[in-house]
Structures are given as C-alpha cells and as structure tokens.
C-alpha cells in the first residue's frame, strides 16, 4: 500500500465530506458519504493488515469532518476488520453487491454511531434514522461510480490486484 497516495485521496475525501461542494449534488438535503464509500472499497481490496489501518484512518477522518470525535474511528475500525475477514467470501465485482455493501455498512455505522453519541454528555444534535437511511441509500447509489474511478488506480495505490474468486474450504 502506498500510504502517501492513500493519504492524499483521504484528505480530498475528508475535505469533500466536511465542505459544501457535495451540497451541489444533494437531493432533499441528503449528501453522499464519500468516506463510507472509500471504507468499503479499500477494506475489500487491501490485504487484512492494511485494511485495518485504512479503516481506522477513514474512521478518524470521518470524526474530524463530523460534529463529534470518537465514534466513527471505533465503528469503522471494527467494520473494516469484518470486511477484510469476509472479502474472500463476498465477490464485489457486481455493481449490486457494491451498492448493497455500502448501504448496509452505512446503516450499521450510522445506528452504532447514534448509540455511542447518545452516551456523550452535551453531544450534538443527532441524525434521525431517516437521515441515516437516506445518506446510506445515496452513498450506495453513487458508490459504483466512485468504485469505477478507483478500480483502475489499484496498482497506483499499491494494492494487489484482486481476482474476485471465492475461497473454497474443504
């Protein structure tokens, strides 16, 4: 993994998430979560050790660009570990699998973050379940577009080419 290049992409995605540029493509005040898409893409395509590091880094970037520090670093770290564990079972070549995995990850992360933020004294105003659901749907729908942009760049990131085969354990 080329960490300098990954850091550059992570910085751009963090600035997009924190800034107002994504408001130009917002639908009914719902913006996609670019960092969520990067989480799923990198944890599926990196080896297990790199996937854990990447997921914690993306979680930290999500916390920096959000209203509260802490919950996404933990949640994305755990979800990244789970994705890196199941990447041999789940084939992510199909667009429908990418959409579904981004959607499910967004819903799970949003609900878990909501639970963790509730326990924080003087925490910020929380997203409703509808907002979590809308963001997850929108992120899932534009996920394959970003996935398609990142896929030709796998060797540039120093990621080994995935063969998209299921492992058979007998």
Secondary structure, 3 states (H helix, E strand, C coil): CCHHHHHHHHHHHHHHHHCCHHHHHCECCECCCHHHHHHHHHHHHCCHHHHHHHHHHHHHHHHHHCCCCCHHHHHHHHHHHHHHHHCCCCCCCCHHHHHHHHHHHHHHHHHHHHHHHHCCCCCCCCCCHHHHHHHHHHHHHHHHHHHHHHHCCHHHHCCCCCCCCCCCCC
